[in-house]
Amino acid sequence: MSNNEPHRTSQVAQRQRNVLVLVGPTASGKTSISLALARELNGEIVSADSRQVYRYMDIGTAKPTYDELESVKHHFINILNPDEDYNAGEYGKQARVVLDGIFDKGKIPIVVGGSGLYIQALTDGFFEGPAGDPELRERLYSRLHQEGAERLLAELNSVDPESASKMLPTNTKRLIRALEVYHITGKPISTLQKENIPPNFQPVFFGLQWERRKLYERIGNRVDLMIKQGLIDEVKKLQEMGYTSQMNSLQTVGYKETLNYLEGKSSIDEMVELIKRNSRRYAKRQLTWFRPDERIFWLSVQGEHSFLGVIKHIKEYFRSISF
């Protein structure tokens, strides 16, 4: 993890195609900082959040408010219904088109989010994988239900240890896709993913870094606020609309625990504590993903005053290389 200023190499040559990329764990302040930067730099925000793409899932995903969405142009928020599938590859391709459109308007794209795969697909290239094989996929899902995810993950580890090392058993969709690609092509998906289409822009990465205790405190406060704002009612409405816990979109921290509560599987106090615990674990996984990336310049954030300092630093540096 590098704490040096982001590299200027090749940025001068692509001075007008620099993309500001702001990453960090959940509850680190990405939304408020990105809004300020968009106003200061005449930018548009390109969300890289795999859950904010879904409509009707506002409170549990800490989506920007209506006023915030109106004040600055946002992309990839509220574009799908919760029963629609979406993946990093699709995002990478579509987001590159959006970036071109923002550049064409003379504005600055500001990519913001904590979904590492989405950011990787956008900034490092995306994998044009083979078309799915419905029969093969059905067999793999049948095995998943019969044998369990751990068994399939062990199988993936034997043929593609690189992909398996980055995957949890709960990531069943990615697990099935990785095995499907291997069986179709005879090659690990991690190998094929390296044959990426390079981007036509220069990403400039910044990360928001908090002392762990303070970050966990912010996570706890955010969960409490979500409950007060009506998370339970939001999940009830999703149920009434026919969306179920079987859908990938609702296998999300905050939603899955609330669904279990509504199904009588836990008390409300247990639900809240589980959301806080699982949110902390999610933040740890996000940091584990981002920390090895030496392109990220990490900025320490502690309180409102430091927020202003972070905004000033990013703004001044980005202007120095882009204008």
C-alpha positions as CSV (number, residue, x, y, z in Angstrom):
1,M,0.0,0.0,0.0
2,S,1.6,3.2,-1.1
3,N,1.1,6.5,0.6
4,N,2.9,8.5,-2.1
5,E,1.1,10.9,-4.3
6,P,-0.7,9.2,-7.2
7,H,1.8,8.6,-10.0
8,R,1.9,11.3,-12.7
9,T,3.4,8.9,-15.3
10,S,1.2,8.9,-18.4
11,Q,-1.3,11.3,-16.8
12,V,0.3,14.3,-18.6
13,A,-0.2,12.6,-21.9
14,Q,-3.9,11.9,-21.0
15,R,-4.4,15.2,-19.2
16,Q,-8.0,15.6,-20.3
17,R,-9.0,11.9,-19.7
18,N,-8.2,11.6,-16.0
19,V,-10.8,9.9,-14.0
20,L,-11.0,10.5,-10.2
21,V,-11.7,7.2,-8.4
22,L,-12.7,7.4,-4.8
23,V,-12.8,4.2,-2.8
24,G,-13.2,3.1,0.8
25,P,-15.1,0.8,3.1
26,T,-18.8,1.2,4.0
27,A,-19.6,4.3,6.1
28,S,-16.3,6.0,5.3
29,G,-17.9,9.1,3.9
30,K,-17.5,8.5,0.2
31,T,-20.9,10.0,-0.6
32,S,-20.5,13.4,1.1
33,I,-16.9,13.8,-0.2
34,S,-17.8,12.8,-3.7
35,L,-20.7,15.3,-3.8
36,A,-18.4,18.1,-2.7
37,L,-15.7,17.1,-5.3
38,A,-18.3,17.0,-8.1
39,R,-19.4,20.5,-7.3
40,E,-15.8,21.8,-7.0
41,L,-14.5,20.1,-10.2
42,N,-17.6,20.3,-12.4
43,G,-18.0,16.6,-12.3
44,E,-20.6,13.8,-12.6
45,I,-20.7,10.9,-10.2
46,V,-20.4,7.3,-11.6
47,S,-21.5,5.0,-8.8
48,A,-19.5,1.8,-8.4
49,D,-21.9,0.2,-5.9
50,S,-23.3,-3.2,-6.7
51,R,-26.5,-2.6,-4.7
52,Q,-27.3,1.0,-5.3
53,V,-28.1,0.0,-8.9
54,Y,-31.4,-1.4,-7.6
55,R,-34.6,0.5,-7.2
56,Y,-36.6,0.5,-4.0
57,M,-33.5,-0.4,-2.0
58,D,-32.7,3.0,-0.7
59,I,-32.3,3.0,3.1
60,G,-30.4,-0.3,3.4
61,T,-27.9,0.7,0.7
62,A,-27.3,4.2,2.1
63,K,-28.2,5.6,-1.3
64,P,-27.8,9.4,-1.8
65,T,-30.9,11.3,-1.0
66,Y,-33.3,12.7,-3.6
67,D,-31.9,16.2,-3.1
68,E,-28.3,14.9,-3.5
69,L,-29.2,13.0,-6.6
70,E,-30.8,16.2,-8.0
71,S,-27.9,18.4,-7.1
72,V,-25.2,16.4,-8.9
73,K,-25.7,14.1,-11.9
74,H,-25.3,10.5,-10.9
75,H,-25.0,7.3,-13.0
76,F,-25.8,3.7,-12.2
77,I,-28.2,4.4,-9.4
78,N,-31.8,3.1,-9.6
79,I,-31.3,1.4,-13.0
80,L,-32.6,-2.1,-12.3
81,N,-35.4,-3.8,-10.4
82,P,-34.3,-6.1,-7.6
83,D,-35.1,-9.3,-9.6
84,E,-32.8,-8.3,-12.5
85,D,-29.3,-9.8,-12.8
86,Y,-26.3,-7.6,-13.1
87,N,-22.6,-8.2,-12.9
88,A,-19.2,-6.4,-13.0
89,G,-18.5,-7.2,-16.6
90,E,-21.7,-5.5,-17.7
91,Y,-21.0,-2.6,-15.4
92,G,-17.4,-2.2,-16.8
93,K,-18.6,-2.0,-20.4
94,Q,-21.5,0.3,-19.7
95,A,-19.6,2.6,-17.4
96,R,-16.9,3.1,-20.0
97,V,-19.5,4.4,-22.4
98,V,-20.8,6.7,-19.6
99,L,-17.3,8.0,-19.0
100,D,-16.9,8.9,-22.7
101,G,-20.2,10.8,-22.5
102,I,-19.0,12.8,-19.5
103,F,-15.7,13.7,-21.1
104,D,-17.6,14.8,-24.3
105,K,-19.5,17.3,-22.1
106,G,-16.2,18.7,-20.8
107,K,-16.9,17.4,-17.3
108,I,-14.9,15.2,-14.9
109,P,-16.0,11.7,-14.1
110,I,-15.8,10.8,-10.4
111,V,-16.1,7.1,-9.8
112,V,-17.3,6.4,-6.3
113,G,-17.9,3.1,-4.5
114,G,-16.8,0.2,-2.5
115,S,-17.5,-2.7,-4.9
116,G,-14.0,-3.8,-5.8
117,L,-15.0,-6.0,-8.7
118,Y,-17.0,-3.2,-10.4
119,I,-14.0,-0.8,-10.0
120,Q,-11.6,-3.4,-11.3
121,A,-13.8,-4.1,-14.4
122,L,-14.0,-0.4,-15.2
123,T,-10.4,0.7,-14.5
124,D,-8.4,-2.5,-15.4
125,G,-10.5,-3.9,-18.2
126,F,-13.3,-6.4,-18.4
127,F,-13.6,-10.0,-19.3
128,E,-15.6,-10.9,-22.4
129,G,-16.5,-14.4,-21.3
130,P,-18.2,-17.1,-23.2
131,A,-22.0,-17.2,-23.4
132,G,-23.6,-19.1,-20.6
133,D,-24.6,-22.8,-21.0
134,P,-28.0,-23.2,-19.5
135,E,-27.8,-27.0,-19.1
136,L,-24.4,-26.8,-17.5
137,R,-25.4,-24.0,-15.2
138,E,-28.5,-26.0,-14.1
139,R,-26.3,-29.0,-13.3
140,L,-24.0,-26.8,-11.3
141,Y,-26.8,-25.3,-9.3
142,S,-28.2,-28.7,-8.7
143,R,-24.9,-29.8,-7.3
144,L,-24.7,-26.7,-5.2
145,H,-28.0,-27.6,-3.5
146,Q,-27.0,-31.2,-3.1
147,E,-23.3,-31.0,-2.2
148,G,-23.1,-27.5,-0.8
149,A,-21.0,-24.4,-1.7
150,E,-17.9,-25.6,0.2
151,R,-17.6,-28.6,-2.1
152,L,-17.9,-26.6,-5.2
153,L,-15.4,-24.0,-3.9
154,A,-12.9,-26.8,-3.2
155,E,-13.4,-28.0,-6.8
156,L,-12.8,-24.5,-8.1
157,N,-9.7,-24.3,-6.0
158,S,-8.3,-27.4,-7.7
159,V,-8.6,-25.8,-11.2
160,D,-8.4,-22.1,-10.5
161,P,-6.9,-21.4,-7.1
162,E,-6.4,-17.7,-7.9
163,S,-10.2,-17.2,-8.3
164,A,-11.1,-19.5,-5.4
165,S,-8.8,-17.5,-3.0
166,K,-10.8,-14.3,-3.6
167,M,-14.2,-16.0,-3.2
168,L,-16.4,-16.8,-0.3
169,P,-18.8,-19.8,-0.3
170,T,-21.7,-17.3,-0.1
171,N,-20.7,-15.8,-3.4
172,T,-22.6,-18.6,-5.2
173,K,-23.3,-16.7,-8.4
174,R,-19.6,-16.0,-8.9
175,L,-18.7,-19.5,-7.9
176,I,-21.1,-21.1,-10.4
177,R,-19.9,-18.7,-13.2
178,A,-16.2,-19.5,-12.5
179,L,-16.9,-23.2,-12.8
180,E,-19.1,-22.7,-15.8
181,V,-16.4,-20.8,-17.7
182,Y,-13.8,-23.4,-16.8
183,H,-16.0,-26.3,-18.1
184,I,-16.8,-24.4,-21.3
185,T,-13.3,-23.1,-22.2
186,G,-11.0,-25.5,-20.3
187,K,-9.2,-22.4,-18.9
188,P,-9.5,-20.7,-15.5
189,I,-11.6,-17.6,-15.5
190,S,-8.7,-15.8,-13.7
191,T,-6.5,-16.5,-16.8
192,L,-9.1,-15.2,-19.2
193,Q,-9.8,-12.1,-17.1
194,K,-6.2,-11.1,-17.7
195,E,-6.9,-10.8,-21.4
196,N,-8.7,-7.6,-20.6
197,I,-9.5,-4.7,-22.9
198,P,-7.4,-1.8,-21.5
199,P,-9.1,1.5,-20.6
200,N,-8.9,4.7,-22.7
201,F,-8.5,6.9,-19.6
202,Q,-6.2,7.3,-16.7
203,P,-7.7,6.5,-13.2
204,V,-6.4,8.5,-10.3
205,F,-7.2,6.6,-7.1
206,F,-7.8,8.0,-3.6
207,G,-8.9,5.9,-0.6
208,L,-10.6,7.0,2.6
209,Q,-8.9,5.6,5.7
210,W,-10.3,5.5,9.2
211,E,-9.0,4.3,12.5
212,R,-10.8,1.0,13.0
213,R,-12.6,1.8,16.2
214,K,-13.9,5.0,14.7
215,L,-15.0,3.3,11.5
216,Y,-16.9,0.7,13.5
217,E,-18.5,3.4,15.5
218,R,-19.7,5.1,12.3
219,I,-21.0,1.8,11.0
220,G,-23.0,1.3,14.2
221,N,-24.4,4.8,14.0
222,R,-25.4,4.3,10.4
223,V,-27.2,1.1,11.2
224,D,-29.1,2.8,14.0
225,L,-30.1,5.6,11.6
226,M,-31.3,3.1,9.0
227,I,-33.6,1.5,11.5
228,K,-35.0,4.9,12.5
229,Q,-35.4,5.9,8.8
230,G,-37.6,2.8,8.2
231,L,-35.4,-0.1,7.0
232,I,-38.0,-2.6,8.2
233,D,-40.8,-1.0,6.4
234,E,-38.6,-0.8,3.2
235,V,-38.0,-4.5,3.4
236,K,-41.8,-5.2,4.0
237,K,-42.6,-3.2,0.9
238,L,-40.1,-5.2,-1.1
239,Q,-41.8,-8.4,0.1
240,E,-45.2,-7.0,-0.9
241,M,-43.9,-6.3,-4.4
242,G,-42.9,-10.0,-4.7
243,Y,-39.2,-9.7,-4.1
244,T,-37.8,-12.6,-2.0
245,S,-34.7,-13.6,-0.1
246,Q,-33.8,-15.9,-3.0
247,M,-32.9,-13.0,-5.2
248,N,-29.2,-12.0,-5.3
249,S,-30.0,-8.3,-4.7
250,L,-31.6,-9.1,-1.3
251,Q,-28.6,-11.3,-0.2
252,T,-27.2,-8.0,1.0
253,V,-26.2,-6.9,4.5
254,G,-29.1,-5.2,6.1
255,Y,-31.7,-6.9,3.9
256,K,-31.1,-10.5,4.6
257,E,-31.0,-9.9,8.4
258,T,-34.2,-7.9,8.2
259,L,-35.9,-10.6,6.1
260,N,-34.9,-13.2,8.7
261,Y,-36.5,-11.0,11.4
262,L,-39.7,-10.6,9.4
263,E,-39.8,-14.4,9.0
264,G,-39.6,-14.8,12.8
265,K,-36.1,-16.2,12.8
266,S,-34.6,-13.5,15.1
267,S,-35.7,-10.7,17.5
268,I,-35.3,-7.1,16.5
269,D,-32.4,-6.6,18.8
270,E,-30.6,-9.7,17.3
271,M,-31.4,-8.3,13.8
272,V,-29.7,-5.0,14.6
273,E,-26.7,-6.6,16.1
274,L,-26.3,-8.9,13.1
275,I,-26.5,-6.0,10.7
276,K,-23.8,-4.2,12.6
277,R,-21.6,-7.3,12.8
278,N,-22.0,-8.2,9.2
279,S,-21.4,-4.6,8.1
280,R,-18.1,-4.6,10.0
281,R,-17.1,-7.8,8.3
282,Y,-18.0,-6.4,5.0
283,A,-15.9,-3.3,5.6
284,K,-12.9,-5.6,6.4
285,R,-13.4,-7.5,3.2
286,Q,-13.5,-4.2,1.3
287,L,-10.2,-3.1,2.8
288,T,-8.7,-6.5,2.1
289,W,-9.6,-6.0,-1.5
290,F,-8.3,-2.5,-1.9
291,R,-5.2,-2.5,0.3
292,P,-2.9,-4.4,-2.1
293,D,-3.5,-1.8,-4.9
294,E,-0.5,0.5,-4.8
295,R,-2.2,3.0,-7.1
296,I,-4.4,4.1,-4.2
297,F,-3.3,7.2,-2.2
298,W,-4.9,6.7,1.2
299,L,-6.1,9.8,3.1
300,S,-6.8,9.7,6.8
301,V,-10.2,10.9,7.7
302,Q,-11.3,11.9,11.2
303,G,-14.3,14.1,11.6
304,E,-15.8,17.0,9.7
305,H,-12.6,19.1,9.8
306,S,-10.6,16.3,8.2
307,F,-13.3,15.8,5.6
308,L,-12.7,19.4,4.4
309,G,-9.0,18.7,4.3
310,V,-9.4,15.5,2.3
311,I,-11.7,17.4,-0.2
312,K,-9.2,20.2,-0.6
313,H,-6.2,17.8,-1.1
314,I,-8.0,15.7,-3.7
315,K,-9.3,18.8,-5.5
316,E,-6.0,20.6,-5.6
317,Y,-4.0,17.5,-6.7
318,F,-6.5,16.5,-9.4
319,R,-6.6,20.1,-10.8
320,S,-2.8,20.1,-10.9
321,I,-2.7,17.2,-13.3
322,S,-5.9,17.8,-15.3
323,F,-6.1,21.5,-16.1
